[in-house]
Amino acid sequence: MRDEIEVRDGRLIGALRAPVNPMRKAEGSIHDEDEARKLGFRGGLVAGSIHMEQLAPLLLRAFGEPFLERGAISLYFLTPTLHGEEVRAVLAAPPDSRDDSQVEAWMEKADGTRICEGTASLGSPIEPSALHARKLDEHPVGELRILSGAKNGDAFRVVDTSVPHENLDGRLKVITEPMHYYIDDARWGGRVPTAPNQVNALMAPANAYLREMRAGAIGLYGAIELRNVNGPMLVDTPYRAGGQLLHAGDTPKTEYLWFDTWADDEAGRRIVEMRMMLRFMKASSKKYAEATAGAASAS
């Protein structure tokens, strides 16, 4: 871990880093330069889960190793960033008694513009996390086309999931904040995956639920909460994962869904949980293109 954390005004402040977008040429994704520009962005977007890696050293400084066992980071994404744009992580310092405490967390550009904000906690604070406190149905729901088959309360089918070591090794080639937990077997008996690795593994039940429904629509993360229950998740370890759809809705440019997922070990013990808001761009969906073409022909 590179110790470049500044402590000032009751905050832990990380150094400016320039995250890599490793999927700049991944056709059909929001990270692809050409696809993103077609949808009105300045270029391919850095995944929000990649930004979460920059918070890891601050979380370990603030809460210690217990964060990997019982800690949570809960973030709502505000402004997308592009490959190589510098950002830094900021965390309010926790009280001396760290157990069951929660503090503000955010990331910002060099000019102070926040790209995400939320909370970080250890144990079971009295206050709900940023995403658990958030109203999920904040927008009136119009006609859903991409998510027309989604029903609030739907249970996701339980599936097998894991973080292969190849996936972690790939992240380590471009990570902004390398830590020994990712490289060496930790005291829990294995290597600890980075935030993007965990998110990918915990997406498995939702991906299975959405596979046919999304029909090629391009998605992007709107919010992510990772919560260690009996953590940490370990690399090359089998888990059973499931979840539930909480709410589906839309905005003028996107359809979105909120869902919870979880991963249990082979003994049935809950290891980690995730809450996510996943958006789909309407302009990327053939279901909206077909509706527009039909309206034009009718007129």
N, C-alpha and C positions, 0 to 999 in steps of 0.2 A: 504494500500500500504506500503510495506517495503521500507523505504527511505535509500537505499544503493547505491545511484547514486553518482559516483565520477565525479567532474568537473576538467578536466585537459587538457591543450594544446588546448583549444577551442573545447573540445569534452565533451559530456555526456557519461559516461561509466558505464554500469550496472554491477552488481555482476555476478560471474560465477554461473550458475544454471545447474542442471542435469535434463533435460526434460524426462518425462515418455512416453514410447511408449505403450499406452493402448491397442493396437491391435496386440500384439506380437503373439497371437494365432488365428488371424483372417485368416482362410484358404482362399487362392485365392487372397490375397492382398500382396502388396510390404512390408507391415508392419509385416507380418508373418515371423518368424525366418527361418523356413525351406524353404518357397517359395523364400524368398530373397536370401538365399544361393544358391539355384538352379540357380538363375539368375546371380550369380557372385558377389553378395554383401557379406559383412562381417557378416550380420545379418539383422533382420527386421529394416526398416528405420523409423525414426521419421518424421512425416509429416511436410512439410515446414510451413503449417499454424499454427502448434503448436509453432514453433519458433517465429512466429510473436507476440505471447502473451508476450514474453520477452521484446519486444520493446515498449509495451503500456505505462509503467511508464515513459520512457524517452520522448515519444511523448507528454504525458500530462505535464511533467515538461517543455518541450521546448515551446509548443504552447498553453497550457492551455486547458480548456474545449472546446473552439472553434474547437479544432481538431476533436472532436466527431461529430461536426456539418458540418465542411467544410474541413476536413483534408484528406490526402491521404498518403498511404505507398505503395511503388512500389519496389518489390524485385525479383531478378533473383537468382535462387539457383545454387550453384557451387559445393558443396561437401556434400554428405549425412552423417548424423550422426545416431548413434544407441542409444538404450535405455540407459539412465544414463550417456551418454557422456556430459561433462561439456562444456557449451558455454556461451558467454556473448554478450549483445547488445551494440552497439556503435552508437552515433548520433552526427554529427557536430552541434555545438550550432548555433541557428538561429540568425539573426540580431535583434537589439532591436525592430525594427519595424517588427513584425512577420507576419503581413498580407501579403498575396501574395508572400511569401518567400518559398524557397526550399533549402534543405540541403542534404548532403550525409548521408546514413544510411547503416549499415552492421552488421553482426554478425560473431563472430570468436571463434575459440577454444582457450584454454589456451595458446597455442604456437603461436597464432596470425594468424593461417590459417583461411581464410575467408570461411564461409559456404554459405553466401549469401551476396548480395550487391545491392544497389539501391538508392532510394531517398525517402525523406519524405517532405511533403509540407502542407501549409495552404492556402486556398483560391485559387486564379488563378494566379500562377507565370507565368512569361514570358516564362521560359524554360519548355519544355515538361518533363514529368516524365521519370524515367529510362526505363520503358517498352514502353511508347509511343514514345520514341526516338529510340528505338531498331528496327533494320531492321528485319522484320519477316520472309522474304524469304532468309535467309542467306545461306541455303544449297540447292544445286541442287535437284530437286524432282525426285526420282526414281519411280518405280512401287509401288503404295500403295496397300496393301492387307487388313490390318485391317481397314483402313480408305478409302477403295476404293469407297465408296458411298458418301464421303464428297466432297462438292463443295464450293470453296471460295465464300463468299457472301451469303451462305444459311442463312435464318432467322430461328431462333428457335421458336417453338410453345410457346405461352404465357401460363404459368402454375401458379397454386397457390403455394405459399411457405410461410414458417414461421420458427421461431426458437422456438420449444417447450421448456418450462422451464425444462423439464426432461433432455434435451440435455445440457443445461447450467449447471444444477446441477451436471451432470456427469463430465463435464470439471473441475468444482470447486474442485472435489476430488483429482485431480492430477496436477492442474495448478501450474506453477512456480512463477507467479506474481499475487496474488489475489489483487483485487481492489474493493472498495465499490460500484462502478458502476455496478458490476456484481451481487451484493448481495442485495442491497436496491433499491427501486424505485427511480430513479434519477429525476431531475427536469423536464425531458421530459415526465414523466408519466408512466415510466416502467423501468424494468431492461435492461441493455445494454448487448448484447451477446459478447462473446469473438471472436477473429478472426476465429478460426476453426468453430465455430457455424455459423458465417456469410458466410464463404466460402461454407459450406455445403448447406445453404439455397440458395445461389446464383448459385450453381452448378445445381439446379433443371432443368432449361431449357436445359442445355447441356447434362445432364444425359438422359433426355427423347429423345434427338436427337441421342445419341450414343448407346442407350440401346441394340438394335439388331446388330448394326454395329460392336461393339467391340467384341462380341462373346466370352466373357471370358478372353480376353487379359488383363494382369495386367498393371495398370497405376500408374503414380507418377507425382506429381506436378513439373513442371520445372520453373515456375515463377508465381507470384501472385501480382496483384495490387488491393487494396481496396480503394475506393474513396467515402467519405461521401459527398453527394450533398446537401441534406437537412436532415442530420443525427441528431441523430443516429438511426440505426435500433433498434427495441425494441423486447423483448421476448414476446411470445404468442400474436403476432400481425400479422394479415393476410396481405400478400402482393401479388401482381401480378408480375411475373418475366418473362422476355424474353431475347433475345440476338441474336447474329449473329456470324457465323464462319468467321474468317478473313483470315486464311491461314492454309493449311495442307501440311506437308512435312515429310521428313525422314532423319535419320542419319544411320550409319552402324548398330546400335543396337536398334534404336527406330523408331517408327512413332510418329508424334506429330501434335497437332493443336493449333493454337492461336484463342481465341474467346473472345468476350465481352458479359457480361450479366448485367442486371440491375434489380432493384426491386422498384416498385411504391406502394404507399399506396392506400387505397380504394378510395381516392379522386383524384387519378391519378398523385399525386405529386412524382417526382423522389426522392428517399431516398438515395440509395447507388448504386454504379456501381463497377463492377469487370472486370479486364482483366486477363486472365490466359493463360499460356502455359501448356498443359497437354500432357505427354508422354505416349506411350504404348510400353512395351518391346516386341520386335519381337520374342524373344525366348520363350515367354509365350503364343504365339498365335498358335492355331492349323492350321491356314491358312499358316503359314510359315513351320510348321512341315509337312503338307501335300505336300507342294511344294518341300521340301527337299526329302521326301520319293519318290515322283514322279520322281525327277531327278535321284535318285539312281537306281530306277527300270529301267529307260530308258537306263542307261549306262550298 
